[in-house]
Amino acid sequence: MEKLRIRELAGKKNLTKLAFIAVGGALGYAYYHFIGCASGTCPITGNPYASTLYGGLVGFALWMIKED
């Protein structure tokens, strides 16, 4: 019974969504790491957590556009 529930949660749609969010977050962190903001005053690119979160949100938005 428990394995069946895990398979339901890990359906193709959920895995695709998680992949988009993970790739977006990774790209957001890569942007912070390689380009970033030298002064640290930029609200998104000056903080690794903010840029990763923002990238994940962009990935989620792209997934939603792809679903339509």
N, C-alpha and C positions, 0 to 999 in steps of 0.2 A: 504494500500500500504506500509506504513512504517513498519508494523509488518512483512510483507513478506520479506522485505530487511533484517531485523534483523535476521530472521530465516535462510536466505541464508548465512549471515556472520557467524552465530553460527552453521554451519554445523558440522557433525561428525568429518570430517577431521581437521577442525580448532580447535575444542574442544580437540581433541586428541593431537594436536601439542601444544596447550597452557598447557595442563596437563603435558606433558613431560617437557616443559620449566619450569613450576612452581615447579614441583617436583625436577628437577635438581637444580634450584635456592635455594630451601629450603635445599636440601642436601649440597649444597655449603656453605650456611650460617651455617648449623649445623657443618660442618667440621671446619669452622673458629672458631665457638663458643667452641666446645668441644676439638679440637686438636690444631688448630691454630699455631701461631708462637709467642713464648714468647718474643723474642727480637724485633719483629716488622719490621725486615729487609727482611722478605720473601715477594716477590712481589705479590703472590696470596693469601697466607693464612694469611698474616699480616694485611689485609684490608678487612673488611666485604663486602664492595661494590664489590671489585675485586673477592672475592671468590664466592659471589652470582652470579655475571655476568658469571664467568667461569663455575659454576654449570649449569646455564641456557643454556650456549652454549653447554655443554656436553649433556644436556637433548635434545636440538635441534638436535644435531648430532645423538643421539640414535634414535630419531624419524625418521630422514631421512634414517637411516639404516633399521629401521622397515618397512618403506614404500616401500623399494625395494623388 
